[in-house]
Amino acid sequence: MIPDPTLEREAAGKQRGVRLPRQPRSLAVVFFGTTEQRVEAVAVAIILLAGLGYWTYTGVKESLEGVRTASLRTVLESKVVALDVWAGTKRAEADRWAADPAVVDAVGRLHAAARAGATREALGASAERERFVKTLAPFFADRENVAVNVVDREGRILATRAGEYAGRRVGASTLADLAPVFKGQGRLISPRPEAERVPQARAHEFARPIVWFAAPVRDADGRVIAALELGTYADTRFAGILGLSGLVDASATADAYAFDDSGLLLTEPRHAAALRQAGVLPAGARGAAFNVKLRDPGRDLTQGEPRPGDLDERPLTAIVERAIRSRSDADPRARHGVLLEPHRNYVGRDVISAWQWLPAYDIGVAVEVDTEEAYAPLRYLTVAVQVLFAMLVLAVGVALASTFSVASMRRETRQLGQYRLEKQIAEGGQATVHRAFHALLRRPTAVKILKRHLATDELIARFEREVQLASSLVHPATVEIFDYGRTRDGTFFYVMEYIDGITLAELLEKDGPQPVPRVAHIVKQVCESLREAHGKGFVHRDIKPGNVMLCERGGVADVVKVLDFGLIKDIYATDTRDITQYATVLGTPLFMAPERIRDPADADARADVYAVGAVAFLLLAGKRVFEAPNDVELKRLILEVDAPRVTRATDRPVPEVLDDLVARCLAKDRADRPQRVDELIAVCAQLLREHPWTQDAAARWWQDYYAGREAAAT
């Protein structure tokens, strides 16, 4: 028998009076114990290893479930936030159009005609409908924007881009969607098949799904008389937000999609090819959106199995059923969830999923991953730590990326470099202007931002040239440029001084024709600004009432600021191309000299002189030089008909010298106009000596203006 060395050491220690520490018996038993002791030790070891394995397996599984839950929720939440940001922007656009005076006027007339019994044909062929569609032409400049409807409370379409729709009635589901709008609330209306949205109008059924943004149109008394619907293709931005883009998993088994309250698929899923191959998609269908109900087929269609014969009677998938059922639950927490137990999806694959019902849009959103892939690390316990670490890093990375991406989207709308945007104060066809503050200096500024979807090479060149040339002008009557740059996503912007004032267009709308002294005071300052520009070889080319502002500066009232040098031309530069394309589109015909009507690139200082004359005429007479129903007729008048004298256009007294000056500025032949703005400055200076516009008079006007503005704000 082999002696136990541990017992011998303990006995020797007792004999010497020394207490030795006890050694582990298990290892000794394995090597030196009896057979029974060895079996017992191995059994204990097996139990311990089994327990350790079970603990490891359970820990890895719980960790995986936690990671998958966080990943699915993060992706789902990021999509919902992104949808909210996009929908908020689109709803604001719909609100702006619904409040547009031309839109309100046209809708009001169409509403009155419909109530008076106008036929469908009369509504479709009416001039008001055509004027309404023409007013919304800037909306359709974005190719994703495809449709517009005006619907009254009875569900009748008063106006639409397609005249054949006019007078038809929308379906019951669409009328129910519009109910909140008739209560004064704008909303997103999820895509519906056109045949359901407007029954009996299939001749113009859209081949692609459309998402609608609706806003109330109010009459003069503030009553909602109709709903304005703006339609955007749903398979672009809407589908991109709720579909596959931005998924946490880059694998072939991850999927994301949206659905309505009947389980109808609204976006294109990853498994569209399998649905087509199995015969689930109808023959000739362009895609799965609007053509597939999200039912559990009971078999794996991705493995080539055919469509089950009873598919139309089979239940909806588990998460779609839960999402639709949650619509009636009063607790918002019940409207979202994660299902980690394997369940079949719409192609019969076992998946784990996250879902959420969005009551604001009346749609559901789901994100799912194949179970086989989701729990693959459990089959590889030898690399469990590495796999778990990688997945944690991936999940955390994606979570942070999603969070930062959404935060960046929100921040991008509030912060540009050192400038914090406060609110939008103006919008044109190509850019928006926002009031902002410098982060350190805290001074108010105006930030002009080029619309990203319109950022062509030509428009970017125009935008850059505007800031480069305008920044070299320092006259007090010229708007001052502070800064220029691009955002991380390539959006162009520049920063200029913020002017709290009123444009001449707004002044005319508010007060009508202006007194002669004030007109001379304004024209003199405009010409002084142009004198510096002309001296540098620049021609503004877009002088008009909307590009001239009045303000108070340094205690001085009625200070002029000339804005928007976007069409500025450097007549001395021979190595840069002139942007005639945009000169044609953006120049205002009413204030364009005849030579510019013939050739937009043909402009010198005398073209600006003509524009100043047209502005002065409008300020003095309160009416335009030429009145025409459209731009074509207006251009013909400018080219062929002599401009009337101011004294014939108004009963107000106008000094002969000023009447003669305006007439010469509006001469057809530029050789007959004042050749330099210095002559206009001199005449205005002489008029102001004879008919002064005093600071007291100007200050009184501004006091009344501010008082009226404050009263309107309250």
Helices and strands as residue ranges (DSSP letters): H 5-15, H 25-32, H 35-99, H 101-115, H 120-125, H 127-135, G 139-141, E 145-152, E 157-160, G 163-165, H 172-177, H 179-182, E 187-189, H 194-197, G 202-204, E 210-218, E 224-233, I 234-238, H 239-242, E 255-259, H 272-278, G 301-303, G 311-313, H 318-325, G 326-328, G 332-335, E 336-344, E 350-358, E 363-370, H 371-374, G 376-379, G 381-383, H 384-412, E 415-416, E 419-427, E 431-438, E 444-450, G 452-454, H 457-470, E 481-486, E 492-497, E 502-503, H 504-511, H 516-535, E 538-539, G 545-547, E 548-553, E 556-562, E 569-570, H 580-586, G 589-591, H 594-598, H 605-621, H 631-640, H 646-649, H 656-665, G 670-672, H 677-690, H 695-713
